[in-house]
Amino acid sequence: MKFVASLLLCLTASVMNAAERPVIYQLLPRLFGNTNETRKVNGTLAENGCGKFRDINDAALHSIKEMGFTHVWLTGVLEQASGTTYPGRPADAPDILKGIAGSPYAIKDYFDVCPDYAVDPAKRLDEFKSLLTRCRTQGLKVIIDFVPNHVARSYDSDVKPEHSFGKGDDTATFFSRDNHFYYLRSSDAGGGPPLKLPTADLPGCTGHFAPETTFGRVTGNNVISWSPSINDWYETVKLNYGHDFTTGRHTSHLPGPDAAPADVPKTWRTMDAILAYWQDMGVDGFRADMAHMIPMEFWRWSIKRARDRKPGVFFSAEAYDNDPAKLTDGHVLDDLIKAGFDAVYDDPVYDVLEGLYDSGKWANDLDALTFTGDRFHHSLRYAENHDEVRIASPKEWGGLGMNVGRPVSAVLFGMGRGPLMLYSGQEVGEPAAGREGFGGDDARTTIFDYWSMPEFTKWTNNGKYDGAKLSDDQKALRAWYAKLIHLMHEPAFTSGEFYGLNHANNDNPDYGRLDNETASGHWLYSYLRQDKTTGQAFLVVANFNGTHAIENAKLRLPENALEWLGKKDTASLSFTTRLGPQWTANSNAAALPDQGIALPTISLLNAVVVEVK
């Protein structure tokens, strides 16, 4: 009973209402519209091509909207350090670049967009504004990156020079409240000036960056050294929010949420100006990169000000509680929600699901992550993003291919009321196979190089975005995702509660148990969702197994589950699939706690979503 009481307590937490729930399609413009099939490793823009803002046309946006998405996350649109030259904008030194195209998270001008994405680079902001208009016309809201922790070593804003980071800093001191950066001391590790970058042996590099000959700055990942390693974020510099991170995590000395701009650290004011600039342009929300490395006081102050300007502005946080660099002693995901974020990355659930295939996890391991209080329904859930490996990679997720995404996404997307996210290419099984450039053969679609996605280009079909070149299996997968996403707009999923069922079936030998197992819940996971207002209820059952279909399984619904559904005194329940093979069944409610309901066959790497009446 304690288990059930805890479950019900978790489920009654207040959360965002259904109308505010974003369903996000993540795309990187460099990749999304690029149909160049050359794909030369470490190729230039001229050789490999590059997607443009123009390529994200009405046909593309209409297709995204038609799949059920409410938001597009235009990843990496801010101007970044790059190896490509434009009039009035020379290429950056290769020593401070990762890849020829450069990292989208080494921002060079927070008030500008990447010229690679413009047909006429001189009019790149106008072309971006036209894209915003197209998104609005299709009924899609726009999210862009907000990278508060670090910038490119070459940062210099020509759009808003008065807001360039580093201007007016005292470079002779490691920490000063109103410096933008942290400056290295001669006594710090790495042998003193000049700054020595780990690039000396790379083509075209010297291992030095001329502006940091007499002074040096701390890297974006908090490395205090004149000689950062190749594994560090050596191409970026850490921003200072008025707290010396070497003194610990206690940031209560920083200003409160109602502080006047004149009373906050200089970096706060610069960042507030950046958010206001993009809000004024029409951007609807921000995905905050590595948000746990920033003081919670800043988030409370800046998010409040952003919402004063536009009440509905959306904030999601990429954050990891297990990172020692987090700036709170509490659970950072909970603290970010308290600071004002609409959603936080659900990395813990993602890790369990990937671990089913790569580290011996069981589906039962998800249960512990359903008792996270308010966070459970504020989690942004994803099966892929630009930092994570591709599901269809032959090297990851057991090498089982694109259909792993079916059970994984069905469980992730249906669990809570928080935002959902799909990364472009996932819906057609983009595998990220082979070496691309800076990232090597790492099972991720590169974000550092000029590249195109071989399977995704079959959907884009030279700007028609009609999927004509996809295989039948790819078309079926994309249609499956669309059906799943549309189901996620039903009341039970947008505003309903969660009730996990694996705990009631661990000792049920008919619950998908394999011959050599002494407990159930290895590859099978199930739960209920119900909207208490409408009474709508769904059962989600997923088979994660890549070699065995689930046949002749029986699912027990305990008395507490029937009571939770308001069906304890009901004579019978009907079950009808809304996603998966057509199946309808009726069951005597009194028999469900002990005998269970006989489930339909669930093929390997698949899931069913069943309406319960």
Backbone hydrogen bonds, N-H to C=O, Kabsch-Sander energy under -0.5 kcal/mol:
donor,donor_aa,acceptor,acceptor_aa,energy
5,A,1,M,-2.7
6,S,2,K,-2.5
7,L,3,F,-2.2
8,L,4,V,-2.7
9,L,5,A,-2.1
10,C,6,S,-2.3
11,L,7,L,-2.0
12,T,8,L,-1.0
12,T,9,L,-0.5
13,A,10,C,-1.3
20,E,17,N,-1.8
21,R,18,A,-1.6
24,I,22,P,-0.5
24,I,420,L,-3.4
25,Y,71,H,-2.2
26,Q,24,I,-0.6
26,Q,422,L,-2.7
27,L,73,W,-2.5
31,L,28,L,-1.7
32,F,28,L,-2.9
33,G,29,P,-1.2
34,N,31,L,-1.1
35,T,33,G,-0.7
42,N,436,E,-1.5
43,G,40,K,-2.2
48,N,44,T,-3.0
49,G,45,L,-2.3
51,G,30,R,-2.2
53,F,117,Y,-3.2
55,D,52,K,-0.6
56,I,52,K,-0.6
56,I,53,F,-1.3
57,N,55,D,-2.2
61,L,57,N,-2.5
62,H,58,D,-2.8
63,S,59,A,-1.9
64,I,60,A,-2.0
65,K,61,L,-2.7
66,E,62,H,-2.6
67,M,63,S,-1.3
68,G,65,K,-1.4
69,F,64,I,-1.6
70,T,23,V,-2.4
71,H,23,V,-2.1
72,V,141,K,-2.6
73,W,25,Y,-2.4
74,L,72,V,-0.9
74,L,143,I,-2.4
75,T,27,L,-2.5
75,T,73,W,-1.5
77,V,74,L,-0.8
79,E,109,D,-0.8
79,E,112,D,-1.9
81,A,106,A,-2.5
83,G,100,I,-2.8
86,Y,89,R,-2.8
89,R,86,Y,-2.9
92,D,82,S,-3.4
96,I,93,A,-1.9
97,L,94,P,-1.5
99,G,97,L,-0.6
101,A,448,F,-1.0
102,G,448,F,-1.4
106,A,103,S,-1.8
108,K,79,E,-2.6
109,D,79,E,-1.4
112,D,109,D,-1.4
114,C,77,V,-2.5
117,Y,114,C,-1.5
118,A,115,P,-1.6
123,K,120,D,-2.8
124,R,121,P,-1.4
127,E,123,K,-2.3
128,F,124,R,-2.1
129,K,125,L,-2.3
130,S,126,D,-1.9
131,L,127,E,-1.6
132,L,128,F,-2.2
133,T,129,K,-2.0
134,R,130,S,-2.2
135,C,131,L,-2.4
136,R,132,L,-2.3
137,T,133,T,-2.5
138,Q,134,R,-1.6
139,G,136,R,-1.5
140,L,135,C,-2.9
141,K,70,T,-2.5
143,I,72,V,-2.7
144,I,285,G,-1.9
145,D,74,L,-0.5
146,F,287,R,-2.4
151,V,237,V,-1.7
152,A,107,I,-2.4
153,R,235,E,-1.7
155,Y,152,A,-1.8
156,D,108,K,-2.4
158,D,156,D,-0.6
163,H,160,K,-2.5
164,S,161,P,-1.6
167,K,164,S,-1.3
169,D,166,G,-1.9
171,T,169,D,-1.0
173,T,170,D,-1.3
179,N,176,S,-2.4
182,Y,238,K,-0.6
183,Y,173,T,-0.7
183,Y,174,F,-1.2
184,L,216,G,-2.7
188,D,185,R,-2.0
189,A,224,I,-0.6
192,G,188,D,-0.6
195,L,212,E,-2.4
196,K,226,W,-3.6
197,L,195,L,-0.6
197,L,207,G,-2.9
199,T,197,L,-0.9
200,A,197,L,-0.8
202,L,199,T,-2.4
205,C,202,L,-2.0
212,E,209,F,-2.6
213,T,210,A,-0.9
218,V,182,Y,-1.9
219,T,223,V,-1.8
220,G,233,W,-1.1
220,G,236,T,-0.7
222,N,219,T,-1.7
224,I,222,N,-0.6
225,S,223,V,-1.1
226,W,189,A,-3.1
232,D,229,S,-1.6
234,Y,232,D,-1.8
236,T,233,W,-2.0
237,V,151,V,-2.5
238,K,218,V,-2.3
239,L,149,N,-2.7
240,N,180,H,-2.8
241,Y,239,L,-0.5
245,F,243,H,-1.0
247,T,244,D,-2.2
248,G,245,F,-1.0
251,T,249,R,-0.7
254,L,251,T,-2.1
259,A,256,G,-1.5
263,D,260,A,-2.2
264,V,261,P,-1.4
268,W,265,P,-0.7
269,R,265,P,-1.4
270,T,266,K,-2.1
271,M,267,T,-2.6
272,D,268,W,-2.3
273,A,269,R,-2.0
274,I,270,T,-1.8
275,L,271,M,-2.4
276,A,272,D,-2.4
277,Y,273,A,-2.0
278,W,274,I,-1.9
279,Q,275,L,-2.3
280,D,276,A,-2.5
281,M,277,Y,-1.1
282,G,278,W,-0.8
282,G,279,Q,-1.0
283,V,278,W,-2.4
284,D,142,V,-1.9
285,G,142,V,-1.2
286,F,314,F,-2.9
287,R,144,I,-2.2
288,A,286,F,-0.7
288,A,316,S,-3.2
289,D,146,F,-2.6
289,D,287,R,-0.6
291,A,288,A,-0.7
291,A,318,E,-2.4
292,H,318,E,-0.6
293,M,290,M,-1.8
294,I,291,A,-1.4
296,M,327,L,-0.6
298,F,295,P,-0.6
299,W,295,P,-1.4
300,R,296,M,-2.4
301,W,297,E,-1.9
302,S,298,F,-3.3
303,I,299,W,-2.5
304,K,300,R,-1.1
305,R,301,W,-1.9
306,A,302,S,-2.4
307,R,303,I,-2.3
308,D,304,K,-1.7
309,R,305,R,-1.6
310,K,306,A,-2.1
313,V,310,K,-2.0
314,F,284,D,-2.1
316,S,286,F,-2.3
317,A,343,A,-2.0
318,E,288,A,-2.8
319,A,317,A,-0.7
323,D,320,Y,-1.4
326,K,323,D,-2.1
327,L,292,H,-2.4
332,V,330,G,-0.6
335,D,331,H,-2.3
336,L,332,V,-2.2
337,I,333,L,-1.6
338,K,334,D,-2.2
339,A,335,D,-1.5
340,G,337,I,-1.4
341,F,336,L,-2.2
342,D,315,F,-1.9
343,A,315,F,-1.4
344,V,378,H,-1.8
345,Y,317,A,-2.5
346,D,380,L,-2.1
347,D,345,Y,-1.0
350,Y,346,D,-1.7
351,D,347,D,-2.6
352,V,348,P,-1.6
353,L,349,V,-2.2
354,E,350,Y,-2.6
355,G,351,D,-2.1
356,L,352,V,-0.9
356,L,353,L,-0.7
357,Y,354,E,-1.4
358,D,354,E,-1.5
359,S,355,G,-1.9
361,K,355,G,-2.3
363,A,522,H,-1.9
364,N,521,G,-1.8
365,D,362,W,-1.6
366,L,363,A,-2.1
367,D,364,N,-1.8
369,L,366,L,-1.7
370,T,367,D,-1.9
371,F,368,A,-0.7
375,R,372,T,-1.3
376,F,373,G,-1.3
377,H,374,D,-0.8
378,H,375,R,-1.4
379,S,376,F,-0.6
380,L,344,V,-3.0
381,R,379,S,-0.7
381,R,419,P,-2.1
383,A,421,M,-0.6
388,E,385,N,-1.1
390,R,443,A,-3.0
392,A,430,E,-0.6
393,S,390,R,-1.4
396,E,393,S,-0.7
399,G,396,E,-2.6
400,L,397,W,-1.2
404,V,401,G,-1.7
405,G,402,M,-1.7
406,R,403,N,-1.7
408,V,404,V,-1.7
409,S,405,G,-2.3
410,A,406,R,-2.4
411,V,407,P,-2.2
412,L,408,V,-2.5
413,F,409,S,-3.0
414,G,410,A,-1.3
415,M,411,V,-1.0
415,M,412,L,-0.7
416,G,412,L,-0.6
420,L,22,P,-1.6
421,M,381,R,-1.9
422,L,24,I,-2.3
424,S,26,Q,-2.8
426,Q,423,Y,-2.7
428,V,425,G,-1.2
429,G,426,Q,-1.1
430,E,425,G,-2.6
436,E,440,G,-0.8
440,G,437,G,-1.6
442,D,440,G,-1.3
446,T,444,R,-0.5
450,Y,43,G,-0.6
451,W,449,D,-0.6
457,T,453,M,-2.5
458,K,455,E,-0.9
459,W,455,E,-0.6
459,W,456,F,-1.3
460,T,456,F,-2.1
461,N,457,T,-2.3
464,K,460,T,-0.9
464,K,461,N,-1.3
465,Y,460,T,-3.2
466,D,459,W,-0.6
467,G,459,W,-2.4
469,K,458,K,-1.5
470,L,467,G,-1.6
475,K,471,S,-2.5
476,A,472,D,-2.3
477,L,473,D,-2.1
478,R,474,Q,-2.5
479,A,475,K,-2.3
480,W,476,A,-2.0
481,Y,477,L,-2.4
482,A,478,R,-2.1
483,K,479,A,-2.2
484,L,480,W,-2.6
485,I,481,Y,-2.9
486,H,482,A,-2.3
487,L,483,K,-2.0
488,M,484,L,-1.5
489,H,486,H,-1.4
490,E,487,L,-2.2
493,F,490,E,-1.5
494,T,490,E,-2.2
495,S,491,P,-2.6
496,G,491,P,-0.6
497,E,530,Q,-2.9
499,Y,528,L,-2.2
501,L,526,S,-2.1
502,N,526,S,-0.7
504,A,501,L,-0.7
505,N,502,N,-1.6
506,N,502,N,-0.5
508,N,505,N,-1.5
511,Y,508,N,-1.9
512,G,510,D,-1.3
517,E,514,L,-1.8
520,S,506,N,-2.4
521,G,511,Y,-0.7
525,Y,542,A,-1.9
527,Y,540,V,-1.9
528,L,499,Y,-3.0
529,R,538,F,-2.3
530,Q,497,E,-1.4
531,D,536,Q,-2.6
532,K,530,Q,-0.7
535,G,531,D,-2.5
537,A,612,V,-0.5
538,F,529,R,-2.8
539,L,610,V,-3.3
540,V,527,Y,-2.8
541,V,608,V,-2.4
542,A,525,Y,-2.8
543,N,606,N,-3.1
544,F,523,W,-3.1
544,F,542,A,-0.7
550,I,602,I,-3.0
551,E,549,A,-0.8
554,K,510,D,-1.6
555,L,597,I,-2.4
556,R,554,K,-0.5
557,L,592,L,-1.2
561,A,558,P,-0.6
562,L,558,P,-2.0
563,E,559,E,-2.6
564,W,560,N,-2.5
565,L,561,A,-2.1
566,G,562,L,-0.6
566,G,563,E,-1.0
567,K,562,L,-3.3
568,K,562,L,-0.6
570,T,567,K,-1.5
573,L,587,S,-2.4
575,F,585,A,-3.1
576,T,611,E,-2.1
577,T,583,W,-2.3
578,R,609,V,-3.7
579,L,609,V,-1.6
585,A,575,F,-2.4
587,S,573,L,-2.5
589,A,571,A,-1.7
589,A,587,S,-0.5
591,A,588,N,-1.5
592,L,588,N,-0.6
592,L,589,A,-1.1
595,Q,591,A,-2.1
596,G,591,A,-1.5
597,I,555,L,-2.4
599,L,553,A,-2.8
599,L,597,I,-0.6
602,I,550,I,-2.3
603,S,601,T,-0.6
605,L,545,N,-1.5
606,N,543,N,-1.3
606,N,603,S,-0.5
608,V,541,V,-2.7
609,V,579,L,-2.0
610,V,539,L,-3.4
610,V,608,V,-0.5
611,E,576,T,-3.1
612,V,537,A,-2.4
613,K,574,S,-2.4
613,K,611,E,-0.5
